């Protein structure tokens, strides 16, 4: 009787551990948006220094000019070893004019996330397809062959 009771307790414990392993994992990455601070930045009033003092260092800046700052924050969820899925994302883009004053403030969300699916985990290339053994033994006899420019060849 005690072994049956022990078996039931062990199975219940295993079920609880298994259910706990399937709990969703939540992660937040990037800039933590404070609505009061973001709303305090105004077009035509603030400049780079005041935005930096109010919101802090941007997540990223424009690659081609220093005219745009981006503050990005993402809330993601996933189960066990699955890839994380974005639940929400806030992207705050602040565009500056040539004088360094705030010209535009744009907010976007999760709709701007691009989904990229790789194709068969290989890069498509032009040319003929070679097999494993052709790659391995394909250069045998080409070193020093006439026209290759090697030690025994008549290179250009």
C-alpha positions as CSV (number, residue, x, y, z in Angstrom):
1,X,0.0,0.0,0.0
2,X,2.8,2.4,0.8
3,X,4.5,1.7,-2.5
4,X,1.3,2.6,-4.4
5,X,1.0,5.8,-2.5
6,X,4.7,6.6,-3.2
7,X,4.1,6.0,-6.9
8,X,1.1,8.3,-7.0
9,X,3.1,11.1,-5.2
10,X,6.0,10.6,-7.6
11,X,3.7,10.8,-10.6
12,X,2.0,13.9,-9.3
13,X,5.4,15.5,-8.6
14,X,6.6,14.7,-12.1
15,X,3.4,16.1,-13.6
16,X,3.9,19.4,-11.7
17,X,7.5,19.7,-12.8
18,X,6.5,19.0,-16.4
19,X,3.7,21.6,-16.3
20,X,6.1,24.1,-14.8
21,X,8.6,23.6,-17.7
22,X,5.9,24.6,-20.2
23,X,5.2,27.9,-18.6
24,X,5.7,30.9,-20.9
25,X,8.9,32.8,-20.5
26,X,8.5,36.6,-20.7
27,X,11.3,38.9,-21.7
28,X,11.6,42.6,-22.2
29,X,14.4,44.1,-24.4
30,X,15.3,47.6,-25.1
31,X,14.1,51.0,-24.0
32,X,11.5,51.1,-21.2
33,X,9.0,53.7,-22.3
34,X,7.8,56.2,-19.7
35,X,4.7,57.9,-21.2
36,X,5.2,61.1,-19.2
37,X,8.8,61.5,-20.4
38,X,7.9,60.8,-24.0
39,X,5.0,63.2,-23.9
40,X,7.2,65.9,-22.5
41,X,9.4,66.0,-25.7
42,X,7.8,68.5,-28.1
43,X,8.3,69.4,-31.7
44,X,10.0,72.8,-32.2
45,X,10.7,73.2,-28.5
46,X,13.3,70.5,-27.7
47,X,16.7,69.9,-29.2
48,X,19.3,67.1,-29.1
49,X,20.6,67.9,-25.7
50,X,17.2,68.2,-24.1
51,X,16.0,64.9,-25.6
52,X,19.2,63.3,-24.4
53,X,18.6,64.6,-20.9
54,X,15.0,63.6,-20.9
55,X,14.9,60.2,-22.6
56,X,18.6,59.2,-22.3
57,X,20.8,57.6,-25.0
58,X,18.8,56.3,-28.0
59,X,18.7,52.6,-28.8
60,X,20.1,53.3,-32.3
61,X,20.7,56.3,-34.5
62,X,20.3,56.8,-38.3
63,X,23.1,55.2,-40.3
64,X,23.3,57.9,-43.0
65,X,23.0,61.1,-41.0
66,X,22.6,62.2,-37.5
67,X,19.1,63.4,-38.1
68,X,17.1,60.5,-36.5
69,X,17.1,58.8,-33.1
70,X,15.2,55.6,-32.4
71,X,14.1,54.3,-29.0
72,X,12.9,50.6,-29.3
73,X,11.4,48.4,-26.7
74,X,10.0,44.9,-27.2
75,X,8.0,42.5,-25.0
76,X,8.4,38.9,-26.1
77,X,7.1,35.5,-25.0
78,X,8.2,31.9,-25.7
79,X,7.7,28.4,-24.5
80,X,10.7,26.3,-23.6
81,X,13.1,26.2,-26.5
82,X,10.9,27.8,-29.1
83,X,11.8,31.1,-30.8
84,X,10.5,34.2,-29.0
85,X,7.4,35.8,-30.5
86,X,7.0,39.6,-30.0
87,X,3.8,40.4,-28.2
88,X,4.2,44.2,-28.4
89,X,6.9,46.6,-29.6
90,X,7.2,50.3,-29.2
91,X,9.4,52.3,-31.6
92,X,9.8,56.0,-31.0
93,X,11.5,57.8,-33.8
94,X,12.6,61.4,-33.2
95,X,13.7,63.3,-36.3
96,X,15.9,66.4,-36.0
97,X,16.2,69.3,-38.4
98,X,19.6,70.7,-39.6
99,X,19.7,73.1,-36.5
100,X,19.3,70.1,-34.1
101,X,15.7,70.9,-33.1
102,X,13.0,68.2,-32.9
103,X,11.2,68.2,-36.2
104,X,9.0,65.1,-35.9
105,X,8.1,62.4,-33.4
106,X,6.6,59.1,-34.7
107,X,5.4,56.1,-32.7
108,X,5.0,52.7,-34.3
109,X,4.3,49.2,-32.9
110,X,4.5,45.5,-33.6
111,X,3.2,46.0,-37.2
112,X,6.7,47.2,-38.3
113,X,8.5,43.9,-37.4
114,X,9.8,42.1,-40.5
115,X,9.6,38.4,-40.6
116,X,12.4,36.7,-42.5
117,X,12.3,33.0,-43.3
118,X,15.6,31.5,-44.6
119,X,15.4,29.2,-47.5
120,X,16.7,25.7,-46.7
121,X,19.5,27.2,-44.6
122,X,21.6,27.5,-47.8
123,X,22.6,30.5,-49.8
124,X,21.5,30.3,-53.4
125,X,24.4,30.7,-55.8
126,X,25.0,30.8,-59.6
127,X,26.9,28.1,-61.4
128,X,26.9,24.4,-61.4
129,X,26.2,22.3,-58.4
130,X,29.0,20.1,-57.1
131,X,28.8,17.2,-54.8
132,X,30.9,16.4,-51.8
133,X,33.5,14.3,-53.6
134,X,33.8,16.9,-56.4
135,X,34.6,19.5,-53.8
136,X,37.0,17.2,-52.0
137,X,38.9,15.9,-55.0
138,X,38.1,18.5,-57.6
139,X,41.5,20.3,-57.5
140,X,43.6,17.1,-58.0
141,X,45.8,17.6,-61.0
142,X,45.1,21.3,-61.4
143,X,48.2,22.5,-59.5
144,X,51.0,23.1,-62.1
145,X,48.8,22.2,-65.0
146,X,49.4,24.2,-68.2
147,X,47.6,27.6,-68.3
148,X,47.0,27.8,-64.5
149,X,50.1,29.9,-63.7
150,X,51.4,27.4,-61.2
151,X,55.1,26.3,-60.8
152,X,54.9,23.8,-63.7
153,X,52.4,25.7,-65.9
154,X,52.8,28.2,-68.6
155,X,51.1,31.0,-66.8
156,X,50.1,34.3,-68.4
